[in-house]
Amino acid sequence: MAGKIDAIDAEYFEKEIKPHIDGKQIEYLGEANHAQKNALMGGAVATLFPITWREPFGLVMVESMASGTPVIAMKLGSTEEVISHGKTGFLCNDIQECISAIDRAIKLDRYACRQYVEDRFSVQQMTDGYEAVYQQIIAKRFSQNGHFRSLVSLASDRT
């Protein structure tokens, strides 16, 4: 296991997690740097993401799939937008479903996980998505005002 333990979670970690860390089967490495994260995620069967809050994005899920590792997550927050159920991981309703999904995660195509991230979350895809949203907002505002053309038509006039 690797990760930062926030001050608010320190007591829980000490009481509930630390007693299970035996240094052999279960190790805690602390907060991982980039190279360590790549090695850990790339070598894992799956990344467990058993969140209990409505995660707004979940970069850990994308990082995991970028390394070719499927994600097993609770169906909360953005997990349904980030994970393709049955292709790049599994969306679960409870911890028992997460546990059951481990054997199925082993059978998922790791290349498909990586390709999914490239297709949906690459820098180019993200910037194209943001630009499209901005264009829609600007076009709507301009059409309501009646005095301006959209940036798309302005840009095409220049070429």
N, C-alpha and C positions, 0 to 999 in steps of 0.2 A: 504494500500500500504506500502511496505517496500523496502528499497534499498538505496544504497549509491548514493549521488548526487555529481558527479565529478565537479570540479571547472568550467570546460568548459561548463557544463550544468546548472549551478546555475542560471544564468539570465533567461533561458528558464523556469526552474522550478518555479521561483518567478513570472514570468509573465503569464505563460500558465497553470500551474498545481495548484499552491498554492491557487489561488482564488476559486477553486472548492472543496477544502478540508474543509468540514463543521464539522468534528469531530464526526459526527453521521453516516451518510450513507457512507461518504468517510473519512478515517483516514490515516494519514501518520505516520508510526512508526519509521522512520529512518532506519539505517542499522540494519538488523536482525542478531542475533546470530544463532548458529546451532539449538538450541531448538525452537526458535521463527520461524525459517524457516520451520522446520518440522511441527509445529502446523499450520502455515499459509497455506503452500502448501497442507498438508494432509486434511485440512478442506475446501479447495477451490473447486468450481465447475470445474474450469479450470485455467491454467496459461496462461495469455495473453502474447505473445512474438511478438509484432508488430514491429520487427526490420526494419530498413531502410538501413542497411549495410550488407555486405556479412560476416556474423558471421562465424569464422573458426571452431568453435565446438559448443559452447552453453551449458555449464555445467548446467545452470539453467533448461534447458529442461529435461535433464537426472535426475536432482534432483527432479523435479516435477513428472515425471513419476515414479520414485522410490518410491515416497510417494503415488502412485496410482492416481495421478491427471493428466488428459490429458492436452495437450498443444495445443493452437491455435496460429499459427505462420504465419508470412509472408513467402512465398516461396522464400527464399534468402539464400545464403551461404550454411551452413551445415544442415539447417532444413530438407531438403529432405532425408539426410542420418540418421538423428537422430529420426525423427517422422515417424511412420507408419500411413500414411493418412487413416483416417476412423477407425483405430484400437486404436491408442494411442493419437490421436489428429487430427487436421486438418491443412492442408497447404493451405494458402490463397493468392490470388493475390492482394488484396486491403483491406482496413479497413472495408468496408461494408461486405465483405465475412467473415472477422473475427467476426464481430458482429452477422452475421447470423449463424455462427458455434456454438455459445454459447449454444443454445437450443439442438443442436445435441450432443455436448460434454457431456451433462448431461446423455445421454443414453449410453455412452461408458462404457465398463467393466473396472472398476478400477483395478481389479486383473490382467487383461491382460496388463495394463500399467506397473504394477510392474514386471510382468513376462518378459515382453519385455526387460526391463532394465537388469534384471538378466541374460537373455539369450545373450544380446549383449554388455553390458557395465560393467559386474562384473570384479573384479580384475583378476580373472582367464581368462576370455574371452579376456580382454585387453592384458594381458601378453602373452597369446597364440598367439594372432594376431601379436603382435610385434615380437615375436620369429619367427613366420612363415615368416614374411617379411625379417627379418635379415638372416634367412636360405636361402631364395631365392637370396638375394643380394650376400651373401658369395658364394653360389654354382655357381652363374653366373660368379663371379670374378675368382673363382678357375678354372672353366671350360675354361675360356678364356686364362688363364695363362698356363694351361696344366701340372702343376707340383704338384698340391695339390688335395687331395680328399676333398669332402664336409665335414663339421663338423658332419653331420648326420652319414656318414660312419665311421668317426673317432671315434665318440661316440659309435657306435655299435661294433667297434673292441675292445673297452675296456670292454665290458660286457660279 
